[in-house]
């Protein structure tokens, strides 16, 4: 409870910074603040100081209230949640409490980021205007915004970890019947037309913006294009070397888990929300390549983490991994 309240207090700090700096600079701030910038960092848009400052202050206050409510909810949920080192629970009441504890901490951290971003925007715009009211330039002031966003990470770290209650792992079934000298491998190609379409659309939007508004946005288009190239087609292979995921369009290994690092393998219904969303996701205690909702292969690893990848009929590669492990131990 103490850690959660401390995290909530931290989420209020950005609003306090906005209020204190506004009061300290009020005598020097002009009636208009530079609030919009072009690709070179020069101001090309202005807002009334009072309206802009009040808006950001209200955002910070609302973020603080949200953080406090989330902290209280998380504290109450912790009383009914399983221990933080638990990877799965079966009772419905325990699952509900564990989910509330998990998501409340997420909301707490998000509130810290929103409040921090609002304070960062205020400090960046105010200091840029104060430095040269006639020709305000953002310059390194953009770092204030990034620091504000990162404040949510600090809030999350102080709030403490809560494990998400994943469903129980379905057994792999009988391992494949392999002779001592027989070699076997499983391979399949994974695709996600939806993710590819979204990334392609995002790249197209950035290109249009670059053509019509600012050429500096061209580089931004490389991010969704690179992601589409990597995740447009993934080749999954399971053999005596373990599990490998290779970007099929460029032949680059995205993930390799040696067989010696796998404790067990099984099948599980994958809910993208439970694993952090779509794409390649890394969250505390687990990581996954989630291309859709549905069945997936889940590996328990020697370091206590889980790795999952969505694919049809995951029982087959799970049974092969079990057989290969049996051969090693025998």
C-alpha positions as CSV (number, residue, x, y, z in Angstrom):
1,X,0.0,0.0,0.0
2,X,2.8,2.4,0.9
3,X,4.5,1.9,-2.5
4,X,1.3,2.5,-4.3
5,X,0.6,5.7,-2.5
6,X,4.2,6.9,-3.1
7,X,3.7,6.2,-6.8
8,X,0.4,8.1,-6.8
9,X,2.2,11.0,-5.1
10,X,4.8,10.9,-7.8
11,X,2.1,11.2,-10.4
12,X,1.0,14.5,-8.8
13,X,4.5,15.9,-9.1
14,X,4.2,17.1,-12.8
15,X,1.1,19.1,-11.9
16,X,2.9,20.7,-9.1
17,X,5.9,21.6,-11.4
18,X,3.5,23.2,-13.9
19,X,1.8,25.3,-11.2
20,X,5.0,26.3,-9.5
21,X,6.9,27.3,-12.6
22,X,3.9,29.2,-14.0
23,X,3.7,31.2,-10.8
24,X,7.4,31.8,-10.9
25,X,7.5,32.9,-14.5
26,X,4.2,34.7,-14.6
27,X,5.7,38.2,-14.5
28,X,8.0,37.4,-17.5
29,X,5.7,35.4,-19.7
30,X,4.1,37.2,-22.6
31,X,0.4,37.0,-23.5
32,X,1.2,34.4,-26.2
33,X,3.3,31.3,-26.0
34,X,4.9,29.5,-29.0
35,X,3.1,26.2,-29.0
36,X,3.7,24.7,-32.4
37,X,7.0,24.1,-34.2
38,X,8.1,23.2,-37.7
39,X,10.7,20.6,-38.7
40,X,13.6,22.9,-38.0
41,X,12.4,23.8,-34.5
42,X,11.1,27.3,-35.2
43,X,7.8,28.4,-33.9
44,X,4.9,28.5,-36.4
45,X,2.0,28.6,-34.0
46,X,1.0,30.5,-30.8
47,X,-1.6,30.1,-28.1
48,X,-2.8,32.3,-25.3
49,X,-0.6,31.8,-22.3
50,X,-3.4,31.5,-19.7
51,X,-5.5,29.1,-21.8
52,X,-2.6,26.9,-22.7
53,X,-1.1,26.8,-19.2
54,X,-4.5,26.2,-17.6
55,X,-5.2,23.3,-20.0
56,X,-2.0,21.6,-19.3
57,X,-2.4,22.1,-15.5
58,X,-5.9,20.6,-15.6
59,X,-4.5,17.6,-17.6
60,X,-1.9,17.2,-14.9
61,X,-4.5,17.4,-12.1
62,X,-6.8,14.9,-13.8
63,X,-3.8,12.6,-14.3
64,X,-3.0,12.8,-10.6
65,X,-6.6,12.0,-9.6
66,X,-6.6,9.1,-11.9
67,X,-3.3,7.8,-10.4
68,X,-4.7,8.1,-6.9
69,X,-7.8,6.2,-7.8
70,X,-5.7,3.5,-9.6
71,X,-3.5,3.2,-6.5
72,X,-6.4,2.6,-4.2
73,X,-8.0,0.1,-6.6
74,X,-4.6,-1.8,-6.9
75,X,-4.2,-1.8,-3.1
76,X,-7.7,-3.3,-2.6
77,X,-7.1,-5.9,-5.4
78,X,-3.8,-6.9,-3.9
79,X,-5.6,-8.3,-0.9
80,X,-7.4,-10.9,-3.1
81,X,-4.7,-11.5,-5.7
82,X,-2.2,-14.4,-5.7
83,X,1.5,-13.8,-4.8
84,X,3.5,-11.7,-7.3
85,X,5.6,-14.7,-8.2
86,X,2.6,-16.7,-9.3
87,X,2.3,-17.3,-13.1
88,X,-1.3,-18.6,-13.2
89,X,-4.3,-18.9,-11.0
90,X,-7.5,-21.0,-11.3
91,X,-10.1,-19.5,-9.0
92,X,-12.3,-16.9,-10.8
93,X,-12.2,-14.5,-7.8
94,X,-8.4,-14.7,-7.7
95,X,-8.2,-14.1,-11.5
96,X,-10.4,-11.1,-11.2
97,X,-8.4,-9.6,-8.3
98,X,-5.1,-10.3,-10.1
99,X,-6.3,-8.6,-13.3
100,X,-7.5,-5.5,-11.3
101,X,-4.1,-5.3,-9.6
102,X,-2.3,-5.6,-12.9
103,X,-4.3,-3.1,-14.9
104,X,-4.6,-0.6,-12.0
105,X,-0.8,-0.4,-12.0
106,X,-0.8,0.1,-15.7
107,X,-3.3,2.9,-15.4
108,X,-1.1,4.4,-12.6
109,X,1.9,4.4,-14.8
110,X,0.0,5.8,-17.7
111,X,-1.3,8.6,-15.6
112,X,2.3,9.4,-14.6
113,X,3.3,9.6,-18.3
114,X,0.3,11.8,-19.2
115,X,0.9,14.2,-16.4
116,X,4.6,14.2,-17.0
117,X,4.1,14.8,-20.7
118,X,1.8,17.8,-20.0
119,X,4.4,19.3,-17.6
120,X,7.1,18.6,-20.1
121,X,5.2,20.5,-22.9
122,X,4.6,23.4,-20.5
123,X,8.2,23.7,-19.5
124,X,9.5,23.3,-23.1
125,X,7.1,25.9,-24.6
126,X,7.5,28.4,-21.7
127,X,11.3,28.3,-21.6
128,X,11.6,28.5,-25.4
129,X,9.3,31.6,-25.4
130,X,11.2,33.2,-22.4
131,X,14.5,32.6,-24.1
132,X,13.5,34.6,-27.2
133,X,9.9,35.8,-27.4
134,X,10.5,37.3,-30.9
135,X,11.9,34.1,-32.4
136,X,11.2,31.1,-30.1
137,X,12.9,27.9,-31.0
138,X,12.2,24.5,-29.4
139,X,15.8,23.1,-29.7
140,X,16.6,20.7,-26.9
141,X,13.4,21.7,-25.1
142,X,11.8,18.6,-26.8
143,X,13.7,16.6,-24.2
144,X,11.4,18.0,-21.5
145,X,8.5,16.2,-23.2
146,X,10.4,13.0,-23.4
147,X,11.5,13.2,-19.8
148,X,7.8,13.7,-18.8
149,X,6.7,10.7,-20.8
150,X,9.5,8.6,-19.1
151,X,8.1,9.7,-15.7
152,X,5.5,7.0,-16.0
153,X,8.2,4.4,-16.0
154,X,9.5,5.7,-12.7
155,X,5.9,5.7,-11.3
156,X,5.5,2.1,-12.5
157,X,8.8,1.0,-10.9
158,X,7.8,2.4,-7.5
159,X,4.3,1.0,-7.7
160,X,5.7,-2.5,-7.8
161,X,5.1,-5.5,-10.1
162,X,1.9,-7.5,-10.3
163,X,1.7,-10.7,-12.3
164,X,-1.0,-11.1,-14.9
165,X,-2.9,-14.3,-14.3
166,X,-2.3,-16.3,-17.5
167,X,-4.5,-19.4,-18.3
168,X,-3.1,-22.8,-17.5
169,X,-0.9,-24.3,-20.1
170,X,-2.4,-27.2,-22.0
171,X,-0.2,-30.3,-22.0
172,X,1.6,-31.1,-25.2
173,X,0.2,-34.6,-25.3
174,X,2.2,-37.6,-26.1
175,X,5.7,-36.7,-27.5
176,X,6.4,-37.8,-31.0
177,X,7.8,-41.3,-31.3
178,X,11.4,-40.7,-32.5
179,X,14.0,-43.4,-32.7
180,X,17.4,-42.7,-31.2
181,X,19.0,-41.7,-34.5
182,X,15.9,-40.2,-36.2
183,X,15.9,-36.5,-37.1
184,X,12.8,-34.5,-37.1
185,X,11.9,-30.9,-37.7
186,X,8.8,-28.7,-37.8
187,X,8.5,-25.6,-39.9
188,X,5.7,-23.3,-40.9
189,X,5.2,-19.8,-42.3
190,X,3.4,-17.2,-40.2
191,X,1.6,-14.2,-41.7
192,X,-0.6,-11.4,-40.5
193,X,-2.3,-9.5,-43.3
194,X,-3.9,-7.2,-40.7
195,X,-0.6,-6.1,-39.1
196,X,1.0,-5.7,-42.6
197,X,-1.9,-3.6,-43.8
198,X,-1.8,-1.4,-40.7
199,X,1.9,-0.8,-41.0
200,X,1.7,-0.2,-44.7
201,X,-1.1,2.3,-44.2
202,X,0.9,4.1,-41.5
203,X,3.9,4.4,-43.8
204,X,1.6,5.8,-46.6
205,X,0.1,8.4,-44.2
206,X,3.6,9.5,-43.2
207,X,4.7,9.8,-46.8
208,X,1.6,11.9,-47.6
209,X,2.4,14.2,-44.6
210,X,6.0,14.5,-45.8
211,X,5.0,15.4,-49.3
212,X,2.4,18.0,-48.2
213,X,3.7,19.5,-45.0
214,X,7.3,18.8,-44.0
215,X,10.0,16.7,-45.8
216,X,11.5,16.0,-42.4
217,X,8.8,13.3,-41.9
218,X,10.3,11.1,-44.6
219,X,12.6,9.3,-42.1
220,X,9.6,8.5,-39.9
221,X,8.2,6.4,-42.7
222,X,11.1,4.0,-42.3
223,X,9.8,2.8,-38.9
224,X,6.5,1.1,-40.2
225,X,8.2,0.0,-43.4
226,X,11.0,-1.8,-41.5
227,X,8.4,-3.4,-39.2
228,X,6.4,-4.6,-42.2
229,X,9.5,-6.1,-43.8
230,X,10.4,-8.0,-40.5
231,X,6.9,-9.2,-39.5
232,X,5.2,-9.5,-43.0
233,X,6.3,-13.1,-43.1
234,X,7.9,-15.1,-40.3
235,X,9.3,-18.6,-40.7
236,X,9.0,-20.7,-37.5
237,X,11.3,-23.8,-37.2
238,X,11.5,-26.3,-34.4
239,X,14.3,-28.9,-34.5
240,X,17.2,-30.2,-32.3
241,X,18.6,-26.6,-32.2
242,X,15.4,-25.4,-30.5
243,X,12.9,-22.8,-31.8
244,X,13.8,-20.2,-34.4
245,X,11.8,-17.3,-35.8
246,X,13.3,-15.9,-39.1
247,X,12.0,-12.8,-40.9
248,X,11.1,-14.6,-44.2
249,X,11.5,-11.5,-46.4
250,X,15.1,-10.8,-45.4
251,X,16.2,-14.0,-43.8
252,X,17.2,-12.4,-40.4
253,X,16.7,-14.4,-37.2
254,X,14.3,-12.6,-35.0
255,X,14.3,-15.1,-32.1
256,X,16.3,-18.2,-31.2
257,X,15.6,-20.3,-28.1
258,X,18.0,-23.2,-27.8
259,X,16.4,-26.5,-26.8
260,X,18.5,-26.5,-23.5
261,X,16.7,-23.3,-22.4
262,X,13.2,-24.8,-22.8
263,X,11.7,-26.5,-19.7
264,X,8.4,-27.5,-21.3
265,X,6.1,-26.7,-24.2
266,X,2.4,-26.7,-24.6
267,X,-0.6,-25.0,-26.3
268,X,-2.6,-22.1,-25.0
269,X,-5.3,-19.8,-26.3
270,X,-3.5,-16.5,-26.8
271,X,-5.3,-13.3,-26.0
272,X,-3.2,-10.4,-27.3
273,X,-4.2,-8.1,-24.4
274,X,-2.7,-10.6,-21.9
275,X,0.6,-10.6,-23.8
276,X,0.9,-6.9,-24.3
277,X,-0.8,-6.5,-27.7
278,X,0.0,-7.4,-31.3
279,X,3.4,-7.8,-32.8
280,X,6.6,-8.8,-30.9
281,X,5.8,-7.9,-27.3
282,X,7.9,-8.0,-24.2
283,X,6.3,-7.6,-20.8
284,X,7.4,-8.6,-17.3
285,X,7.9,-12.3,-17.1
286,X,7.0,-13.2,-20.7
287,X,7.4,-12.2,-24.3
288,X,5.5,-13.2,-27.4
289,X,5.1,-12.9,-31.2
290,X,1.4,-12.2,-31.4
291,X,0.0,-12.1,-35.0
292,X,-3.6,-12.8,-34.1
293,X,-5.8,-14.1,-31.3
294,X,-6.2,-17.8,-31.0
295,X,-4.1,-20.9,-30.4
296,X,-0.4,-20.6,-29.8
297,X,2.7,-22.4,-28.8
298,X,3.9,-21.5,-25.2
299,X,7.4,-22.3,-23.9
300,X,8.4,-22.3,-20.3
301,X,12.1,-21.3,-20.1
302,X,14.8,-22.1,-17.7
303,X,15.0,-18.4,-16.5
304,X,11.4,-18.6,-15.4
305,X,10.0,-16.6,-18.3
306,X,7.4,-17.7,-20.9
307,X,7.6,-17.2,-24.7
308,X,4.6,-17.6,-26.9
309,X,3.9,-17.5,-30.7
310,X,0.5,-17.7,-32.3
311,X,0.1,-20.5,-34.9
312,X,-2.4,-23.1,-35.9
313,X,-2.2,-26.6,-34.3
314,X,0.6,-25.7,-31.8
315,X,0.3,-29.2,-30.3
316,X,2.5,-30.6,-33.1
317,X,5.6,-28.4,-32.4
318,X,5.0,-28.8,-28.7
319,X,5.0,-32.6,-29.0
320,X,8.2,-32.4,-31.1
321,X,10.0,-30.3,-28.5
322,X,8.9,-32.7,-25.8
323,X,10.2,-35.7,-27.8
324,X,13.6,-33.9,-28.4
325,X,13.9,-33.1,-24.7
326,X,13.1,-36.7,-23.8
327,X,15.9,-37.9,-26.1
328,X,18.4,-35.5,-24.5
329,X,17.5,-36.6,-20.9
330,X,17.6,-40.2,-21.9
